[in-house]
Amino acid sequence: MKMSRRSRSRRRGGFTLLEVLLVVGIIALLAAFVVPSFMGTQRRAEVQIAQTMVDDGGHVASQLRIFRLHMGRLPEELKELVEKPSDEDDAAKWGGPYLESLDKLKDPWGSELQYKCPGDTNEDSYDLWSIGPDRQDGTDDDIANFKKG
């Protein structure tokens, strides 16, 4: 009788192929549900970041307001927020840099923010927008500080 107990314990040392395949199948099934959920979350987060960048209350907008206070006008191009003007009168008023680098003017997809002053939509101010995840201007996924219509 001792011998049969010993042989049973020796045979039960690992998992069977069926048990391993069952666990792998369950993990794959769970991953099939979880991964698409995370991908959608990342896209929504990127859109929210871009919206925050172009909104009137966002960081770029606040730096544009400060520039306007110092210079008495809005910049013609966004790079004026980073680069000191060559004109001596403008250089004396300039209180920048208003942003650390031009990289701060890129959306989550690596494209530069688009800027037009005076704006087509905001005629007394400026239009600021991201061309969105498809990286094409004028498409439905553009994210702007104005209502697209």
N, C-alpha and C positions, 0 to 999 in steps of 0.2 A: 503494500500500500504506500509506503514511503516513496517508492520509485515512481509511481504514477503522479503524485503531487509534484515531485521534482520535475518531471518531464513537462507538465502543464505550465509551470512557472517559466521554464526555459523557452517554450514556444510563444509565450505572450509578451515578448520583449519589445515589440514595436507596433506601428500602425499598419493596417492592411492597405493595399492600393485603393480599394473602394472607399475607405475612410478618408484618405488623403484627397482623393478626387472630389468627394462630397464637400469637404471643407473649402477646397479651391473653388468649386462651383458656387458656394454660398458667398465667398468673398467677391468673386466676379460679379455676381448678381447685385450685391450691395454697391459695388463700385459703379455699376451701370446706372444706378439711381442717383448716387452722390455726385459724381463728376459733372454731369450737365448742370446740376444745381449750383455748384461752385462757379462754373463758367458764366452762368447768367448773372451771378452776384458780382463778378469782376467787371463785366460790361456795364452793369448799372452803376457801380462805383466810379468807373471811368467817366461816364456821362455826367454824374453828379459833380465830379471834380472839374470837368470842363465848364459846366453850368456855373459853378462857383467862381471860376476864373473870369467869366465874361459878364456876370451879373453886376448891376449897379452898386451893390454893396460889397463886391469882391475886392481882392487885393489889387488887381490891376486898376480897377476903377478908382480906388482910393489914392493910388499913386498918380493917376491922371489928374485927380482933383488937386493934389498937392502941387503938381507941376503947374497947373493952371493958376494957382494962387501965387506961386513964385514968378512965373513968366508973364502972366496976364493973358495967356492964350493956351489952347490945347496944342499938343505936339502935332506936327504934320505927319510924322512917322513914329512908331513905337520905339524905335532905336534911340530917340531923343531922351527916353527915360533912363538910358544907360550911358550914353556918350555925351560928353560936355560939348556944347556948341562952339564952333570956331569963331563966331562973331563975338567981339569983345563985350559989347553991351549985353547980349544974351548970356554970355559966360558969367558976367558979374551978377546977374539975377538968378542964374541956375543954382539950385540947391541940392543937386543930385550927387551921386547916382540915386535914382528913385527905385531902381531894381538892381540886384547884385549882378546879373548878367542877362544876355539875350535868351539864355536857356529858360529863364523864368517866364518867357513869353511863348512857350511851346505847350501845346495841349497834351493830354495823356497818350496820344498816339504819335507824338513826336513832330507834329506839324506846327508851324508858326501860327499864332493867332492873327486873324485878319482885322484890319483897322482902317476906317475911313472917316475923315474929319474935314468938313462937316459930313454927317452921315446922310445917306439917302432916306432912311427911315427916321432917324433922330436928327432932323435938319438943324436944330439949334445946339446940337451936341456932337456925338460921335456914334458910329456903329462899330461894335466889337463882336467878333464871332470866331468860332472854331469850325473848321470844315468837317469835323466829325470823324468817326471810325473808318469811313470809306475813303477818306483823304481826297474828296472831290468837292469843290465849291459849288454851291447852288443846289445840292440834293436835300432830300427830306431829313437826313440825319444831322444836318448842320445845327450847331448850338449857338444861339445869339443873344445879345442884350436887347433884342427887339422881337416883336411877334412876326413870324414869317407867314406870309399869306399869299 
